[in-house]
Amino acid sequence: MKIMAGARKNVPARISPELPADMAARNARVLKILLGMLALLVAVTALSVLLLN
């Protein structure tokens, strides 16, 4: 973490605005994956409930 903080300080000002955007893109990708897993879980649960009943 300390190395990353140091690297961030040494990055020129013109590159700095791209870091939050990259972080947002990464978060969006992770969120999409989690939502996909949740949807899959719900679908499997619904299917198993229908089959068992």
mmCIF file of the N, C-alpha and C atoms, coordinates in Angstrom:
data_MODEL
# 
_entry.id   MODEL 
# 
loop_
_atom_site.group_PDB 
_atom_site.id 
_atom_site.type_symbol 
_atom_site.label_atom_id 
_atom_site.label_alt_id 
_atom_site.label_comp_id 
_atom_site.label_asym_id 
_atom_site.label_entity_id 
_atom_site.label_seq_id 
_atom_site.pdbx_PDB_ins_code 
_atom_site.Cartn_x 
_atom_site.Cartn_y 
_atom_site.Cartn_z 
_atom_site.occupancy 
_atom_site.B_iso_or_equiv 
_atom_site.pdbx_formal_charge 
_atom_site.auth_seq_id 
_atom_site.auth_comp_id 
_atom_site.auth_asym_id 
_atom_site.auth_atom_id 
_atom_site.pdbx_PDB_model_num 
ATOM 1   N N  . MET A 1 1  ? 0.828   -1.207  0.000   1.00 0.00 ? 1  MET A N  1 
ATOM 2   C CA . MET A 1 1  ? 0.000   0.000   0.000   1.00 0.00 ? 1  MET A CA 1 
ATOM 3   C C  . MET A 1 1  ? 0.864   1.259   0.000   1.00 0.00 ? 1  MET A C  1 
ATOM 4   N N  . LYS A 1 2  ? 1.950   1.239   0.783   1.00 0.00 ? 2  LYS A N  1 
ATOM 5   C CA . LYS A 1 2  ? 2.840   2.405   0.828   1.00 0.00 ? 2  LYS A CA 1 
ATOM 6   C C  . LYS A 1 2  ? 3.485   2.648   -0.533  1.00 0.00 ? 2  LYS A C  1 
ATOM 7   N N  . ILE A 1 3  ? 3.850   1.574   -1.219  1.00 0.00 ? 3  ILE A N  1 
ATOM 8   C CA . ILE A 1 3  ? 4.472   1.699   -2.537  1.00 0.00 ? 3  ILE A CA 1 
ATOM 9   C C  . ILE A 1 3  ? 3.485   2.336   -3.511  1.00 0.00 ? 3  ILE A C  1 
ATOM 10  N N  . MET A 1 4  ? 2.212   1.885   -3.464  1.00 0.00 ? 4  MET A N  1 
ATOM 11  C CA . MET A 1 4  ? 1.182   2.433   -4.353  1.00 0.00 ? 4  MET A CA 1 
ATOM 12  C C  . MET A 1 4  ? 0.982   3.924   -4.084  1.00 0.00 ? 4  MET A C  1 
ATOM 13  N N  . ALA A 1 5  ? 0.959   4.305   -2.808  1.00 0.00 ? 5  ALA A N  1 
ATOM 14  C CA . ALA A 1 5  ? 0.771   5.706   -2.434  1.00 0.00 ? 5  ALA A CA 1 
ATOM 15  C C  . ALA A 1 5  ? 1.934   6.543   -2.977  1.00 0.00 ? 5  ALA A C  1 
ATOM 16  N N  . GLY A 1 6  ? 3.141   6.037   -2.859  1.00 0.00 ? 6  GLY A N  1 
ATOM 17  C CA . GLY A 1 6  ? 4.318   6.733   -3.365  1.00 0.00 ? 6  GLY A CA 1 
ATOM 18  C C  . GLY A 1 6  ? 4.260   6.871   -4.870  1.00 0.00 ? 6  GLY A C  1 
ATOM 19  N N  . ALA A 1 7  ? 3.847   5.811   -5.554  1.00 0.00 ? 7  ALA A N  1 
ATOM 20  C CA . ALA A 1 7  ? 3.748   5.833   -7.009  1.00 0.00 ? 7  ALA A CA 1 
ATOM 21  C C  . ALA A 1 7  ? 2.709   6.862   -7.447  1.00 0.00 ? 7  ALA A C  1 
ATOM 22  N N  . ARG A 1 8  ? 1.625   6.942   -6.691  1.00 0.00 ? 8  ARG A N  1 
ATOM 23  C CA . ARG A 1 8  ? 0.557   7.873   -7.038  1.00 0.00 ? 8  ARG A CA 1 
ATOM 24  C C  . ARG A 1 8  ? 1.044   9.319   -6.920  1.00 0.00 ? 8  ARG A C  1 
ATOM 25  N N  . LYS A 1 9  ? 1.874   9.584   -5.923  1.00 0.00 ? 9  LYS A N  1 
ATOM 26  C CA . LYS A 1 9  ? 2.412   10.939  -5.744  1.00 0.00 ? 9  LYS A CA 1 
ATOM 27  C C  . LYS A 1 9  ? 3.355   11.307  -6.898  1.00 0.00 ? 9  LYS A C  1 
ATOM 28  N N  . ASN A 1 10 ? 4.098   10.317  -7.390  1.00 0.00 ? 10 ASN A N  1 
ATOM 29  C CA . ASN A 1 10 ? 5.067   10.579  -8.452  1.00 0.00 ? 10 ASN A CA 1 
ATOM 30  C C  . ASN A 1 10 ? 4.435   10.686  -9.833  1.00 0.00 ? 10 ASN A C  1 
ATOM 31  N N  . VAL A 1 11 ? 3.163   10.254  -9.964  1.00 0.00 ? 11 VAL A N  1 
ATOM 32  C CA . VAL A 1 11 ? 2.484   10.322  -11.260 1.00 0.00 ? 11 VAL A CA 1 
ATOM 33  C C  . VAL A 1 11 ? 2.228   11.780  -11.634 1.00 0.00 ? 11 VAL A C  1 
ATOM 34  N N  . PRO A 1 12 ? 2.507   12.175  -12.881 1.00 0.00 ? 12 PRO A N  1 
ATOM 35  C CA . PRO A 1 12 ? 2.237   13.550  -13.325 1.00 0.00 ? 12 PRO A CA 1 
ATOM 36  C C  . PRO A 1 12 ? 0.757   13.898  -13.215 1.00 0.00 ? 12 PRO A C  1 
ATOM 37  N N  . ALA A 1 13 ? 0.457   15.191  -13.114 1.00 0.00 ? 13 ALA A N  1 
ATOM 38  C CA . ALA A 1 13 ? -0.917  15.663  -12.916 1.00 0.00 ? 13 ALA A CA 1 
ATOM 39  C C  . ALA A 1 13 ? -1.844  15.248  -14.059 1.00 0.00 ? 13 ALA A C  1 
ATOM 40  N N  . ARG A 1 14 ? -1.321  15.168  -15.282 1.00 0.00 ? 14 ARG A N  1 
ATOM 41  C CA . ARG A 1 14 ? -2.180  14.868  -16.440 1.00 0.00 ? 14 ARG A CA 1 
ATOM 42  C C  . ARG A 1 14 ? -2.728  13.440  -16.398 1.00 0.00 ? 14 ARG A C  1 
ATOM 43  N N  . ILE A 1 15 ? -2.023  12.517  -15.710 1.00 0.00 ? 15 ILE A N  1 
ATOM 44  C CA . ILE A 1 15 ? -2.485  11.124  -15.649 1.00 0.00 ? 15 ILE A CA 1 
ATOM 45  C C  . ILE A 1 15 ? -3.448  10.909  -14.476 1.00 0.00 ? 15 ILE A C  1 
ATOM 46  N N  . SER A 1 16 ? -3.349  11.757  -13.461 1.00 0.00 ? 16 SER A N  1 
ATOM 47  C CA . SER A 1 16 ? -4.171  11.609  -12.259 1.00 0.00 ? 16 SER A CA 1 
ATOM 48  C C  . SER A 1 16 ? -5.679  11.479  -12.509 1.00 0.00 ? 16 SER A C  1 
ATOM 49  N N  . PRO A 1 17 ? -6.285  12.307  -13.379 1.00 0.00 ? 17 PRO A N  1 
ATOM 50  C CA . PRO A 1 17 ? -7.732  12.180  -13.605 1.00 0.00 ? 17 PRO A CA 1 
ATOM 51  C C  . PRO A 1 17 ? -8.167  10.806  -14.132 1.00 0.00 ? 17 PRO A C  1 
ATOM 52  N N  . GLU A 1 18 ? -7.265  10.079  -14.766 1.00 0.00 ? 18 GLU A N  1 
ATOM 53  C CA . GLU A 1 18 ? -7.622  8.770   -15.314 1.00 0.00 ? 18 GLU A CA 1 
ATOM 54  C C  . GLU A 1 18 ? -7.757  7.693   -14.232 1.00 0.00 ? 18 GLU A C  1 
ATOM 55  N N  . LEU A 1 19 ? -7.103  7.894   -13.096 1.00 0.00 ? 19 LEU A N  1 
ATOM 56  C CA . LEU A 1 19 ? -7.143  6.879   -12.044 1.00 0.00 ? 19 LEU A CA 1 
ATOM 57  C C  . LEU A 1 19 ? -8.541  6.657   -11.464 1.00 0.00 ? 19 LEU A C  1 
ATOM 58  N N  . PRO A 1 20 ? -9.268  7.719   -11.073 1.00 0.00 ? 20 PRO A N  1 
ATOM 59  C CA . PRO A 1 20 ? -10.622 7.498   -10.557 1.00 0.00 ? 20 PRO A CA 1 
ATOM 60  C C  . PRO A 1 20 ? -11.543 6.865   -11.595 1.00 0.00 ? 20 PRO A C  1 
ATOM 61  N N  . ALA A 1 21 ? -11.408 7.258   -12.858 1.00 0.00 ? 21 ALA A N  1 
ATOM 62  C CA . ALA A 1 21 ? -12.231 6.695   -13.931 1.00 0.00 ? 21 ALA A CA 1 
ATOM 63  C C  . ALA A 1 21 ? -11.956 5.197   -14.070 1.00 0.00 ? 21 ALA A C  1 
ATOM 64  N N  . ASP A 1 22 ? -10.682 4.814   -13.999 1.00 0.00 ? 22 ASP A N  1 
ATOM 65  C CA . ASP A 1 22 ? -10.289 3.418   -14.083 1.00 0.00 ? 22 ASP A CA 1 
ATOM 66  C C  . ASP A 1 22 ? -10.876 2.636   -12.910 1.00 0.00 ? 22 ASP A C  1 
ATOM 67  N N  . MET A 1 23 ? -10.834 3.241   -11.725 1.00 0.00 ? 23 MET A N  1 
ATOM 68  C CA . MET A 1 23 ? -11.373 2.622   -10.518 1.00 0.00 ? 23 MET A CA 1 
ATOM 69  C C  . MET A 1 23 ? -12.877 2.423   -10.656 1.00 0.00 ? 23 MET A C  1 
ATOM 70  N N  . ALA A 1 24 ? -13.563 3.428   -11.190 1.00 0.00 ? 24 ALA A N  1 
ATOM 71  C CA . ALA A 1 24 ? -15.013 3.348   -11.399 1.00 0.00 ? 24 ALA A CA 1 
ATOM 72  C C  . ALA A 1 24 ? -15.348 2.226   -12.387 1.00 0.00 ? 24 ALA A C  1 
ATOM 73  N N  . ALA A 1 25 ? -14.549 2.121   -13.448 1.00 0.00 ? 25 ALA A N  1 
ATOM 74  C CA . ALA A 1 25 ? -14.770 1.081   -14.451 1.00 0.00 ? 25 ALA A CA 1 
ATOM 75  C C  . ALA A 1 25 ? -14.590 -0.300  -13.826 1.00 0.00 ? 25 ALA A C  1 
ATOM 76  N N  . ARG A 1 26 ? -13.560 -0.423  -12.989 1.00 0.00 ? 26 ARG A N  1 
ATOM 77  C CA . ARG A 1 26 ? -13.295 -1.702  -12.313 1.00 0.00 ? 26 ARG A CA 1 
ATOM 78  C C  . ARG A 1 26 ? -14.451 -2.055  -11.380 1.00 0.00 ? 26 ARG A C  1 
ATOM 79  N N  . ASN A 1 27 ? -14.927 -1.049  -10.620 1.00 0.00 ? 27 ASN A N  1 
ATOM 80  C CA . ASN A 1 27 ? -16.041 -1.272  -9.701  1.00 0.00 ? 27 ASN A CA 1 
ATOM 81  C C  . ASN A 1 27 ? -17.298 -1.679  -10.461 1.00 0.00 ? 27 ASN A C  1 
ATOM 82  N N  . ALA A 1 28 ? -17.551 -1.040  -11.602 1.00 0.00 ? 28 ALA A N  1 
ATOM 83  C CA . ALA A 1 28 ? -18.723 -1.350  -12.417 1.00 0.00 ? 28 ALA A CA 1 
ATOM 84  C C  . ALA A 1 28 ? -18.643 -2.799  -12.910 1.00 0.00 ? 28 ALA A C  1 
ATOM 85  N N  . ARG A 1 29 ? -17.438 -3.217  -13.315 1.00 0.00 ? 29 ARG A N  1 
ATOM 86  C CA . ARG A 1 29 ? -17.242 -4.585  -13.815 1.00 0.00 ? 29 ARG A CA 1 
ATOM 87  C C  . ARG A 1 29 ? -17.514 -5.593  -12.691 1.00 0.00 ? 29 ARG A C  1 
ATOM 88  N N  . VAL A 1 30 ? -16.969 -5.317  -11.503 1.00 0.00 ? 30 VAL A N  1 
ATOM 89  C CA . VAL A 1 30 ? -17.170 -6.207  -10.349 1.00 0.00 ? 30 VAL A CA 1 
ATOM 90  C C  . VAL A 1 30 ? -18.640 -6.273  -9.977  1.00 0.00 ? 30 VAL A C  1 
ATOM 91  N N  . LEU A 1 31 ? -19.309 -5.111  -9.999  1.00 0.00 ? 31 LEU A N  1 
ATOM 92  C CA . LEU A 1 31 ? -20.727 -5.044  -9.665  1.00 0.00 ? 31 LEU A CA 1 
ATOM 93  C C  . LEU A 1 31 ? -21.556 -5.863  -10.650 1.00 0.00 ? 31 LEU A C  1 
ATOM 94  N N  . LYS A 1 32 ? -21.176 -5.767  -11.940 1.00 0.00 ? 32 LYS A N  1 
ATOM 95  C CA . LYS A 1 32 ? -21.889 -6.511  -12.980 1.00 0.00 ? 32 LYS A CA 1 
ATOM 96  C C  . LYS A 1 32 ? -21.742 -8.020  -12.753 1.00 0.00 ? 32 LYS A C  1 
ATOM 97  N N  . ILE A 1 33 ? -20.534 -8.451  -12.394 1.00 0.00 ? 33 ILE A N  1 
ATOM 98  C CA . ILE A 1 33 ? -20.269 -9.871  -12.129 1.00 0.00 ? 33 ILE A CA 1 
ATOM 99  C C  . ILE A 1 33 ? -21.088 -10.345 -10.932 1.00 0.00 ? 33 ILE A C  1 
ATOM 100 N N  . LEU A 1 34 ? -21.095 -9.525  -9.865  1.00 0.00 ? 34 LEU A N  1 
ATOM 101 C CA . LEU A 1 34 ? -21.852 -9.882  -8.655  1.00 0.00 ? 34 LEU A CA 1 
ATOM 102 C C  . LEU A 1 34 ? -23.347 -9.963  -8.952  1.00 0.00 ? 34 LEU A C  1 
ATOM 103 N N  . LEU A 1 35 ? -23.858 -9.017  -9.737  1.00 0.00 ? 35 LEU A N  1 
ATOM 104 C CA . LEU A 1 35 ? -25.278 -9.029  -10.095 1.00 0.00 ? 35 LEU A CA 1 
ATOM 105 C C  . LEU A 1 35 ? -25.605 -10.261 -10.934 1.00 0.00 ? 35 LEU A C  1 
ATOM 106 N N  . GLY A 1 36 ? -24.689 -10.633 -11.818 1.00 0.00 ? 36 GLY A N  1 
ATOM 107 C CA . GLY A 1 36 ? -24.873 -11.837 -12.632 1.00 0.00 ? 36 GLY A CA 1 
ATOM 108 C C  . GLY A 1 36 ? -24.942 -13.085 -11.769 1.00 0.00 ? 36 GLY A C  1 
ATOM 109 N N  . MET A 1 37 ? -24.043 -13.167 -10.782 1.00 0.00 ? 37 MET A N  1 
ATOM 110 C CA . MET A 1 37 ? -24.037 -14.309 -9.856  1.00 0.00 ? 37 MET A CA 1 
ATOM 111 C C  . MET A 1 37 ? -25.334 -14.362 -9.055  1.00 0.00 ? 37 MET A C  1 
ATOM 112 N N  . LEU A 1 38 ? -25.797 -13.187 -8.610  1.00 0.00 ? 38 LEU A N  1 
ATOM 113 C CA . LEU A 1 38 ? -27.028 -13.106 -7.836  1.00 0.00 ? 38 LEU A CA 1 
ATOM 114 C C  . LEU A 1 38 ? -28.222 -13.555 -8.670  1.00 0.00 ? 38 LEU A C  1 
ATOM 115 N N  . ALA A 1 39 ? -28.264 -13.105 -9.926  1.00 0.00 ? 39 ALA A N  1 
ATOM 116 C CA . ALA A 1 39 ? -29.348 -13.487 -10.833 1.00 0.00 ? 39 ALA A CA 1 
ATOM 117 C C  . ALA A 1 39 ? -29.333 -15.001 -11.063 1.00 0.00 ? 39 ALA A C  1 
ATOM 118 N N  . LEU A 1 40 ? -28.150 -15.563 -11.232 1.00 0.00 ? 40 LEU A N  1 
ATOM 119 C CA . LEU A 1 40 ? -27.995 -17.002 -11.435 1.00 0.00 ? 40 LEU A CA 1 
ATOM 120 C C  . LEU A 1 40 ? -28.495 -17.772 -10.212 1.00 0.00 ? 40 LEU A C  1 
ATOM 121 N N  . LEU A 1 41 ? -28.113 -17.275 -9.022  1.00 0.00 ? 41 LEU A N  1 
ATOM 122 C CA . LEU A 1 41 ? -28.532 -17.904 -7.771  1.00 0.00 ? 41 LEU A CA 1 
ATOM 123 C C  . LEU A 1 41 ? -30.047 -17.881 -7.638  1.00 0.00 ? 41 LEU A C  1 
ATOM 124 N N  . VAL A 1 42 ? -30.655 -16.740 -7.946  1.00 0.00 ? 42 VAL A N  1 
ATOM 125 C CA . VAL A 1 42 ? -32.116 -16.605 -7.878  1.00 0.00 ? 42 VAL A CA 1 
ATOM 126 C C  . VAL A 1 42 ? -32.786 -17.551 -8.866  1.00 0.00 ? 42 VAL A C  1 
ATOM 127 N N  . ALA A 1 43 ? -32.237 -17.642 -10.073 1.00 0.00 ? 43 ALA A N  1 
ATOM 128 C CA . ALA A 1 43 ? -32.803 -18.518 -11.098 1.00 0.00 ? 43 ALA A CA 1 
ATOM 129 C C  . ALA A 1 43 ? -32.728 -19.980 -10.667 1.00 0.00 ? 43 ALA A C  1 
ATOM 130 N N  . VAL A 1 44 ? -31.590 -20.382 -10.139 1.00 0.00 ? 44 VAL A N  1 
ATOM 131 C CA . VAL A 1 44 ? -31.402 -21.771 -9.678  1.00 0.00 ? 44 VAL A CA 1 
ATOM 132 C C  . VAL A 1 44 ? -32.344 -22.074 -8.528  1.00 0.00 ? 44 VAL A C  1 
ATOM 133 N N  . THR A 1 45 ? -32.476 -21.134 -7.590  1.00 0.00 ? 45 THR A N  1 
ATOM 134 C CA . THR A 1 45 ? -33.365 -21.317 -6.442  1.00 0.00 ? 45 THR A CA 1 
ATOM 135 C C  . THR A 1 45 ? -34.815 -21.463 -6.907  1.00 0.00 ? 45 THR A C  1 
ATOM 136 N N  . ALA A 1 46 ? -35.248 -20.569 -7.803  1.00 0.00 ? 46 ALA A N  1 
ATOM 137 C CA . ALA A 1 46 ? -36.622 -20.625 -8.320  1.00 0.00 ? 46 ALA A CA 1 
ATOM 138 C C  . ALA A 1 46 ? -36.875 -21.951 -9.035  1.00 0.00 ? 46 ALA A C  1 
ATOM 139 N N  . LEU A 1 47 ? -35.907 -22.382 -9.836  1.00 0.00 ? 47 LEU A N  1 
ATOM 140 C CA . LEU A 1 47 ? -36.036 -23.628 -10.590 1.00 0.00 ? 47 LEU A CA 1 
ATOM 141 C C  . LEU A 1 47 ? -36.147 -24.825 -9.645  1.00 0.00 ? 47 LEU A C  1 
ATOM 142 N N  . SER A 1 48 ? -35.294 -24.851 -8.606  1.00 0.00 ? 48 SER A N  1 
ATOM 143 C CA . SER A 1 48 ? -35.314 -25.962 -7.649  1.00 0.00 ? 48 SER A CA 1 
ATOM 144 C C  . SER A 1 48 ? -36.625 -25.986 -6.873  1.00 0.00 ? 48 SER A C  1 
ATOM 145 N N  . VAL A 1 49 ? -37.150 -24.805 -6.522  1.00 0.00 ? 49 VAL A N  1 
ATOM 146 C CA . VAL A 1 49 ? -38.434 -24.720 -5.798  1.00 0.00 ? 49 VAL A CA 1 
ATOM 147 C C  . VAL A 1 49 ? -39.557 -25.263 -6.679  1.00 0.00 ? 49 VAL A C  1 
ATOM 148 N N  . LEU A 1 50 ? -39.547 -24.870 -7.970  1.00 0.00 ? 50 LEU A N  1 
ATOM 149 C CA . LEU A 1 50 ? -40.577 -25.353 -8.893  1.00 0.00 ? 50 LEU A CA 1 
ATOM 150 C C  . LEU A 1 50 ? -40.500 -26.872 -9.072  1.00 0.00 ? 50 LEU A C  1 
ATOM 151 N N  . LEU A 1 51 ? -39.272 -27.390 -9.193  1.00 0.00 ? 51 LEU A N  1 
ATOM 152 C CA . LEU A 1 51 ? -39.096 -28.827 -9.403  1.00 0.00 ? 51 LEU A CA 1 
ATOM 153 C C  . LEU A 1 51 ? -39.471 -29.639 -8.160  1.00 0.00 ? 51 LEU A C  1 
ATOM 154 N N  . LEU A 1 52 ? -39.120 -29.119 -6.984  1.00 0.00 ? 52 LEU A N  1 
ATOM 155 C CA . LEU A 1 52 ? -39.406 -29.839 -5.743  1.00 0.00 ? 52 LEU A CA 1 
ATOM 156 C C  . LEU A 1 52 ? -40.899 -29.818 -5.404  1.00 0.00 ? 52 LEU A C  1 
ATOM 157 N N  . ASN A 1 53 ? -41.571 -28.745 -5.773  1.00 0.00 ? 53 ASN A N  1 
ATOM 158 C CA . ASN A 1 53 ? -43.010 -28.670 -5.510  1.00 0.00 ? 53 ASN A CA 1 
ATOM 159 C C  . ASN A 1 53 ? -43.756 -29.352 -6.658  1.00 0.00 ? 53 ASN A C  1 
# 
